[in-house]
Amino acid sequence: MTVPRAILTLLVALAMVIHGAHAQDTPHGITRITLHPFARVATDAPIRIADVATIDGPLAAALGEVVLDEPGHDDIASRGWWTHLDAQRVREAAQSVPGLRAQDLLISGDACDVRRVDPEARLRAMQTMQRSARSADRSPAAALLPHTTHAGIVASIARTLGVGVGDVRVEIEPGDAERISASTVGRTLTVQPIGSGERPALRVTLYEGDAIVLREVVRARVEVKREVAVTREPIPRGQIIDERSVLHETRWLPADFRYTSPDSVPGAVARRALDVGEPIDAGAIEPPLAAKRGELISVHALTGGVVVESIARAKRDGCEGDIIELESVGAGEKRTFQARLAGRGRAVLIVGASTDSSSNAGAPAAHASDATLTEGGLTVVRSTGEASRRD
């Protein structure tokens, strides 16, 4: 029996409607999670997938609420307020969403590093920055009169510190300021700091010809305006300082502040715990270690146009630029020599050049060939372009 064309068309349309309704009831379809490289989450809040990724697809809303890490987790404290969430951890957590099939989930990106931030600490940082901005904008109580002892003291201290006169503030006790008040026209003024600190003593001497017309010791508060790196959030001792954890700010600082360029702070290691809003001085940071005692170091020995690469063991800790003692590894007699650290796990030695050690007689010897050597831990010898031209 032949089914009429009209009935056949009606049956096909009905089947399509039923299939569409079923597809709406079961939200099958591709859901994509794209992990961000970095994220910030408050210390008292859970880390959800929506905090660390962009989600697209039919189950985006449900996946976004999935918790990856609870606040106060031990791993966070142990990593210095950072936590590392990789794609596998996200995939495992996503399986808790009803109706999600493994084949319908695509994850892009390897991992997300999450920084735990303290909202109250950030508020304190903002308040500190606002106070320092107001402090930086305020002017001295009274303008300095030119050709006076006070103006001369400011100019002398500015020259000593290597800054402009407008970047120095010298507040002298009212009684002391009155005792040394004098004109410097036609006279010579010398200022000699006695000791150090926030309020150093200053020996002020004023000469007129071959006569001393004034000689006094006064106390003064000396401040210098500098651009410094300031912490945005607390930084634990021993943590590598990330550039997002600091900002550049102009502040009035004590004259004895151990200044360091703000550009030198990112990548350095905190020698002590740093509070939020704290200006970072040279004593608060140190360069990261390029080698630790006992670690294997790749040594590049240069002579003429030939480079010899070898493996040696560091005999002490060292930072980039330090010259440390190394010991050869591998078959043969153990030899010690010195080389300069040139980055994490690397050292460079110019054979025949002095590195303040007579032990470099045991350093890897370079020969004008491309042969592989194994004695003393040497791994490869390759000629540079200069040696090739000579050949």
C-alpha positions as CSV (number, residue, x, y, z in Angstrom):
1,M,0.0,0.0,0.0
2,T,1.4,3.4,-0.9
3,V,1.4,6.1,1.7
4,P,0.0,9.4,0.4
5,R,2.6,12.1,0.0
6,A,0.8,14.5,2.3
7,I,0.7,11.9,5.2
8,L,4.4,11.2,4.7
9,T,5.3,14.8,4.9
10,L,3.2,15.2,8.1
11,L,5.0,12.2,9.7
12,V,8.5,13.7,8.9
13,A,7.5,17.1,10.3
14,L,6.2,15.4,13.5
15,A,9.4,13.4,14.0
16,M,11.5,16.7,13.7
17,V,9.3,18.4,16.3
18,I,9.7,15.4,18.7
19,H,13.5,15.3,18.2
20,G,13.7,19.1,18.9
21,A,11.8,18.8,22.1
22,H,14.1,15.9,23.2
23,A,17.2,18.0,22.5
24,Q,15.8,20.8,24.7
25,D,15.3,18.4,27.6
26,T,18.8,16.9,27.4
27,P,21.3,19.8,26.9
28,H,23.8,17.9,24.8
29,G,26.2,20.1,22.9
30,I,29.8,21.3,23.1
31,T,30.7,23.4,26.2
32,R,34.1,25.1,26.0
33,I,36.1,26.2,29.0
34,T,39.0,28.6,28.2
35,L,41.4,28.9,31.2
36,H,42.9,32.3,32.0
37,P,46.7,32.3,32.7
38,F,46.1,34.3,35.9
39,A,43.2,35.3,38.2
40,R,42.6,37.0,41.5
41,V,40.1,35.8,44.1
42,A,39.4,37.2,47.6
43,T,40.9,35.2,50.5
44,D,37.5,34.5,52.0
45,A,35.8,33.4,48.8
46,P,35.8,30.0,47.1
47,I,37.5,29.7,43.7
48,R,34.9,28.8,41.1
49,I,35.4,27.8,37.4
50,A,33.9,31.1,36.4
51,D,36.7,32.9,38.3
52,V,39.4,31.3,36.4
53,A,37.9,30.7,32.9
54,T,35.6,31.9,30.2
55,I,32.8,29.4,29.6
56,D,30.7,29.0,26.4
57,G,28.0,26.4,25.8
58,P,24.7,25.0,27.0
59,L,26.0,24.2,30.5
60,A,28.0,27.4,31.0
61,A,25.9,28.7,34.0
62,A,26.1,25.4,35.9
63,L,29.8,24.9,35.2
64,G,30.6,28.5,36.3
65,E,29.3,27.8,39.9
66,V,31.5,24.6,40.4
67,V,33.9,25.2,43.3
68,L,37.6,24.3,42.6
69,D,39.1,25.4,46.0
70,E,37.6,26.5,49.3
71,P,38.9,29.5,51.3
72,G,41.5,28.7,53.9
73,H,42.9,25.7,52.0
74,D,46.3,24.6,53.3
75,D,47.8,24.6,49.8
76,I,47.2,28.3,49.4
77,A,49.2,29.2,52.5
78,S,52.0,26.8,51.7
79,R,52.4,28.5,48.3
80,G,52.5,32.0,49.6
81,W,48.9,33.0,48.7
82,W,49.1,31.4,45.2
83,T,47.3,28.3,44.1
84,H,47.8,26.4,40.8
85,L,44.8,24.9,39.1
86,D,45.5,22.8,36.1
87,A,43.1,21.6,33.3
88,Q,42.8,18.1,34.8
89,R,41.6,19.5,38.1
90,V,39.0,21.6,36.3
91,R,37.8,18.6,34.2
92,E,37.4,16.4,37.3
93,A,35.4,19.1,39.2
94,A,33.2,19.7,36.1
95,Q,32.0,16.1,36.2
96,S,29.8,17.0,39.2
97,V,27.4,18.9,36.8
98,P,24.3,16.8,36.0
99,G,23.9,16.0,32.3
100,L,27.5,16.8,31.3
101,R,29.0,14.2,29.1
102,A,32.8,13.9,29.0
103,Q,32.8,14.0,25.2
104,D,30.9,17.3,25.2
105,L,33.5,19.2,27.3
106,L,36.5,21.0,25.7
107,I,39.1,22.7,27.9
108,S,41.6,25.2,26.4
109,G,44.7,26.3,28.3
110,D,47.0,24.3,30.6
111,A,46.4,25.9,33.9
112,C,45.5,29.1,35.8
113,D,47.6,30.6,38.7
114,V,45.2,32.2,41.2
115,R,46.4,35.0,43.5
116,R,44.6,35.2,46.8
117,V,44.0,38.9,47.7
118,D,42.8,40.4,50.9
119,P,40.1,43.0,50.2
120,E,40.7,44.8,53.5
121,A,44.5,44.9,52.7
122,R,43.7,46.4,49.3
123,L,41.5,49.0,51.0
124,R,44.4,49.8,53.4
125,A,46.7,50.1,50.4
126,M,44.4,52.6,48.7
127,Q,44.1,54.6,51.9
128,T,47.9,54.6,52.3
129,M,48.4,55.7,48.7
130,Q,45.8,58.5,49.2
131,R,47.6,59.7,52.3
132,S,51.0,59.6,50.6
133,A,49.6,61.5,47.6
134,R,48.4,64.2,49.9
135,S,51.8,64.2,51.7
136,A,53.7,64.4,48.3
137,D,51.6,67.4,47.3
138,R,51.9,69.4,50.4
139,S,54.4,72.3,50.4
140,P,56.9,73.3,53.1
141,A,55.4,75.5,55.8
142,A,57.3,78.6,54.6
143,A,59.0,79.3,51.3
144,L,62.8,79.4,51.6
145,L,64.3,82.8,51.2
146,P,67.3,82.8,48.8
147,H,70.8,83.5,50.0
148,T,70.0,82.3,53.6
149,T,71.6,79.6,55.7
150,H,68.4,77.4,55.5
151,A,68.4,77.6,51.7
152,G,72.1,76.8,51.6
153,I,71.6,73.8,53.8
154,V,68.9,72.4,51.5
155,A,71.1,73.0,48.4
156,S,74.1,71.3,50.1
157,I,72.1,68.2,51.1
158,A,70.5,68.0,47.6
159,R,74.0,68.0,46.0
160,T,75.1,65.2,48.4
161,L,72.1,63.0,47.6
162,G,72.3,63.7,43.9
163,V,68.8,65.1,43.6
164,G,67.2,68.5,42.8
165,V,66.7,71.2,45.4
166,G,62.9,70.8,44.9
167,D,63.2,67.2,45.9
168,V,64.6,67.8,49.4
169,R,62.8,69.0,52.5
170,V,64.8,70.1,55.6
171,E,62.8,70.9,58.7
172,I,65.0,72.6,61.3
173,E,63.8,73.0,64.9
174,P,62.5,76.6,65.3
175,G,65.1,77.4,68.0
176,D,67.9,76.1,65.9
177,A,66.7,77.8,62.8
178,E,66.7,81.1,64.7
179,R,70.3,80.6,65.9
180,I,71.7,79.9,62.4
181,S,69.6,82.5,60.6
182,A,72.0,84.6,58.5
183,S,72.7,85.8,55.0
184,T,75.1,83.9,52.8
185,V,75.7,86.7,50.3
186,G,79.5,87.0,49.9
187,R,80.0,84.2,52.3
188,T,80.8,80.4,52.1
189,L,78.6,77.9,53.8
190,T,79.5,74.3,54.6
191,V,77.2,71.6,56.0
192,Q,78.6,68.4,57.5
193,P,76.2,65.6,58.6
194,I,77.1,64.1,62.0
195,G,75.7,60.6,62.2
196,S,72.7,59.3,60.3
197,G,69.0,58.6,60.9
198,E,65.8,60.3,60.3
199,R,66.8,63.4,62.2
200,P,70.6,63.7,61.8
201,A,72.7,66.4,63.4
202,L,74.2,68.9,61.0
203,R,77.3,71.0,61.7
204,V,76.8,74.4,59.9
205,T,79.8,76.7,59.4
206,L,79.6,80.1,57.7
207,Y,82.8,81.8,56.5
208,E,83.3,85.4,55.5
209,G,86.8,85.8,54.0
210,D,89.2,84.1,56.5
211,A,86.9,84.5,59.4
212,I,84.2,82.1,60.8
213,V,81.1,84.1,61.5
214,L,78.8,81.2,62.5
215,R,79.5,77.6,63.7
216,E,76.5,75.6,65.1
217,V,75.3,72.1,65.4
218,V,71.5,71.7,64.7
219,R,69.0,68.9,64.4
220,A,67.0,68.6,61.2
221,R,64.4,66.2,59.7
222,V,65.6,65.5,56.2
223,E,63.3,64.0,53.6
224,V,63.9,63.2,49.9
225,K,61.2,62.8,47.2
226,R,61.8,59.6,45.2
227,E,59.9,57.2,43.0
228,V,59.8,53.9,44.7
229,A,58.1,50.5,44.5
230,V,55.2,50.1,47.0
231,T,53.5,46.9,47.8
232,R,49.8,46.5,46.7
233,E,49.3,43.5,49.1
234,P,51.2,41.6,51.8
235,I,54.2,39.7,50.5
236,P,55.5,36.8,52.7
237,R,59.3,36.4,53.3
238,G,61.0,34.3,50.7
239,Q,58.4,35.0,47.9
240,I,59.4,36.1,44.5
241,I,57.8,39.6,44.0
242,D,55.5,39.7,41.0
243,E,55.2,43.0,39.1
244,R,51.4,43.0,39.8
245,S,52.1,43.0,43.5
246,V,53.8,46.4,43.4
247,L,53.2,49.8,42.0
248,H,55.4,52.9,41.3
249,E,54.7,55.8,43.6
250,T,56.4,59.1,44.4
251,R,56.9,59.6,48.1
252,W,58.8,61.7,50.6
253,L,61.3,59.3,52.3
254,P,63.8,59.7,55.1
255,A,67.3,60.6,53.9
256,D,68.7,57.3,55.2
257,F,66.2,55.2,53.2
258,R,68.2,52.6,51.3
259,Y,66.9,53.5,47.9
260,T,66.7,51.0,45.1
261,S,65.2,51.6,41.6
262,P,61.5,50.4,41.4
263,D,62.4,48.6,38.2
264,S,64.8,46.3,40.1
265,V,62.0,45.0,42.4
266,P,59.9,42.6,40.2
267,G,61.6,39.2,40.1
268,A,63.5,39.8,43.3
269,V,63.0,37.8,46.5
270,A,61.5,39.3,49.7
271,R,64.1,39.1,52.5
272,R,61.4,39.8,55.1
273,A,57.6,40.0,55.2
274,L,56.3,43.2,53.6
275,D,53.1,44.8,54.7
276,V,50.6,46.4,52.3
277,G,51.5,50.0,51.2
278,E,55.2,49.6,52.3
279,P,57.9,51.2,50.2
280,I,60.5,48.7,49.3
281,D,64.1,49.5,50.0
282,A,67.3,47.8,49.0
283,G,67.5,45.9,52.3
284,A,64.1,44.3,51.8
285,I,64.9,42.4,48.6
286,E,67.6,40.1,47.2
287,P,68.2,38.7,43.8
288,P,66.9,35.1,43.2
289,L,69.4,32.3,43.4
290,A,70.9,31.2,40.1
291,A,72.4,28.1,41.6
292,K,72.1,26.2,44.9
293,R,74.8,24.2,46.6
294,G,74.8,20.7,45.2
295,E,72.9,21.5,42.0
296,L,74.1,20.6,38.6
297,I,75.1,23.6,36.5
298,S,75.6,23.9,32.7
299,V,79.0,25.4,32.2
300,H,80.0,27.1,28.9
301,A,83.8,27.4,28.6
302,L,85.0,29.8,25.9
303,T,88.5,29.9,24.3
304,G,89.1,31.6,21.1
305,G,86.3,30.6,18.8
306,V,85.4,27.4,20.5
307,V,82.7,26.7,23.2
308,V,82.8,23.7,25.4
309,E,79.7,22.8,27.3
310,S,80.0,20.7,30.4
311,I,78.1,19.8,33.6
312,A,79.5,20.7,37.0
313,R,78.2,20.7,40.5
314,A,77.9,24.0,42.5
315,K,79.8,24.0,45.7
316,R,77.9,26.9,47.2
317,D,74.8,29.1,46.6
318,G,75.1,32.0,44.2
319,C,73.1,34.7,42.4
320,E,73.5,35.8,38.8
321,G,76.8,37.6,38.3
322,D,78.5,35.8,41.2
323,I,81.7,33.8,40.7
324,I,81.3,30.5,42.4
325,E,83.4,27.3,42.8
326,L,82.3,24.3,40.7
327,E,83.3,20.7,40.7
328,S,83.3,18.6,37.5
329,V,81.1,15.5,37.4
330,G,81.3,12.3,35.4
331,A,84.1,9.8,34.7
332,G,87.6,10.7,35.6
333,E,89.2,12.7,38.4
334,K,87.1,15.3,40.1
335,R,88.3,18.8,39.3
336,T,87.4,22.2,40.8
337,F,87.3,25.5,39.1
338,Q,85.4,28.8,39.2
339,A,82.9,30.3,36.7
340,R,80.5,33.3,36.7
341,L,76.8,32.5,37.0
342,A,74.9,33.8,33.9
343,G,71.3,32.9,34.7
344,R,69.4,30.1,36.4
345,G,71.5,26.9,36.2
346,R,74.1,28.4,33.8
347,A,77.7,29.6,34.2
348,V,80.2,31.0,31.8
349,L,84.0,30.6,32.0
350,I,86.6,32.2,29.7
351,V,89.5,29.8,29.7
352,G,92.7,31.7,30.4
353,A,90.9,34.7,31.9
354,S,91.4,35.4,35.7
355,T,88.5,34.8,38.0
356,D,90.4,35.4,41.2
357,S,91.2,31.7,41.5
358,S,94.2,29.6,40.7
359,S,92.0,26.5,40.6
360,N,90.9,27.2,37.0
361,A,93.6,24.9,35.9
362,G,91.0,22.2,36.4
363,A,88.4,23.9,34.2
364,P,87.1,22.3,31.0
365,A,89.7,22.7,28.2
366,A,88.4,23.7,24.7
367,H,89.9,22.2,21.5
368,A,89.3,23.4,18.0
369,S,87.1,20.6,16.9
370,D,83.5,19.6,16.9
371,A,84.1,16.2,18.6
372,T,82.1,15.1,21.6
373,L,84.1,14.6,24.8
374,T,83.1,12.7,27.9
375,E,86.1,13.1,30.2
376,G,85.3,15.1,33.3
377,G,81.6,15.4,32.4
378,L,82.1,17.4,29.2
379,T,79.1,16.9,26.9
380,V,79.7,18.8,23.7
381,V,82.2,20.9,21.9
382,R,81.1,23.1,19.1
383,S,83.0,25.8,17.1
384,T,81.7,29.3,16.8
385,G,81.5,31.2,13.5
386,E,84.9,32.8,14.2
387,A,86.6,29.4,14.4
388,S,84.9,28.2,11.3
389,R,86.2,31.1,9.4
390,R,89.7,30.3,10.6
391,D,89.3,26.8,9.3
